[in-house]
Amino acid sequence: MKTIKYAVAAIALSTLSFGAFAAQSVSPAQAENLNKIGVVSVNNADTLDGLEAKLAEKAKAAGASSYSITSANGNNKMSGTAVIYK
């Protein structure tokens, strides 16, 4: 049940645009018009915001201009994945 709550929260956060992030978060609908270049994953984030920031950093390091979070889970430490786009 907690995983579902985290996934819903991650999807909600991924639809918001954060100018401070290196790569821009996009919704799954927006991602349909972009070229998928891979998938990134991170571990050990303290919060959902921290998880999203780590995914954005890793997406930029991989040369992506945008990303869409596909999963988020964890209790004390968060982990998650995102599809990256150019």
C-alpha positions as CSV (number, residue, x, y, z in Angstrom):
1,M,0.0,0.0,0.0
2,K,2.9,2.4,0.8
3,T,4.4,1.7,-2.6
4,I,1.2,2.8,-4.3
5,K,1.2,6.0,-2.3
6,Y,4.8,6.7,-3.2
7,A,4.1,6.0,-6.8
8,V,1.2,8.3,-6.9
9,A,3.2,11.0,-5.2
10,A,6.1,10.6,-7.6
11,I,3.8,10.8,-10.6
12,A,2.2,14.0,-9.2
13,L,5.7,15.5,-8.6
14,S,6.9,14.5,-12.0
15,T,4.2,16.6,-13.7
16,L,5.5,19.7,-12.0
17,S,8.2,21.7,-13.6
18,F,11.2,22.7,-11.4
19,G,13.4,25.3,-13.0
20,A,16.3,24.4,-10.7
21,F,16.6,20.9,-12.1
22,A,19.0,20.2,-14.9
23,A,16.6,18.1,-16.9
24,Q,13.0,18.9,-17.1
25,S,10.3,16.6,-15.7
26,V,7.6,15.7,-18.2
27,S,4.3,13.9,-17.9
28,P,3.8,10.5,-19.7
29,A,1.5,12.3,-22.3
30,Q,4.2,14.9,-23.0
31,A,6.8,12.1,-23.3
32,E,5.0,10.6,-26.2
33,N,6.5,13.2,-28.5
34,L,10.1,12.8,-27.3
35,N,12.9,10.4,-28.2
36,K,13.6,7.9,-25.4
37,I,17.3,7.5,-24.9
38,G,17.4,5.2,-21.8
39,V,16.5,4.7,-18.2
40,V,18.1,5.9,-15.0
41,S,17.7,4.7,-11.4
42,V,18.8,6.0,-8.0
43,N,18.8,4.8,-4.4
44,N,19.1,6.2,-0.9
45,A,17.1,9.4,-1.3
46,D,15.6,10.7,2.0
47,T,12.4,12.2,0.5
48,L,10.4,12.2,-2.7
49,D,11.8,15.7,-3.6
50,G,15.3,14.3,-3.0
51,L,14.6,11.3,-5.2
52,E,13.4,13.6,-8.0
53,A,16.4,15.8,-7.7
54,K,18.8,12.8,-7.9
55,L,16.9,11.4,-10.9
56,A,17.1,14.8,-12.6
57,E,20.9,15.0,-12.0
58,K,21.4,11.5,-13.3
59,A,19.3,12.3,-16.4
60,K,21.4,15.4,-17.1
61,A,24.6,13.4,-16.7
62,A,23.3,10.9,-19.3
63,G,22.7,13.8,-21.7
64,A,18.9,13.9,-21.4
65,S,16.9,17.1,-21.6
66,S,13.8,15.6,-19.9
67,Y,12.7,12.6,-17.8
68,S,9.6,10.9,-16.6
69,I,9.5,9.1,-13.3
70,T,8.2,5.6,-13.7
71,S,8.6,4.2,-10.2
72,A,9.4,5.3,-6.6
73,N,9.4,3.1,-3.5
74,G,10.9,2.7,-0.1
75,N,10.3,3.2,3.6
76,N,13.3,4.9,5.2
77,K,15.3,5.4,2.0
78,M,13.7,6.0,-1.4
79,S,14.7,4.5,-4.7
80,G,13.2,5.0,-8.1
81,T,13.6,4.9,-11.9
82,A,12.9,7.3,-14.7
83,V,12.8,7.1,-18.5
84,I,15.0,9.8,-20.0
85,Y,14.4,11.7,-23.3
86,K,16.4,13.9,-25.6
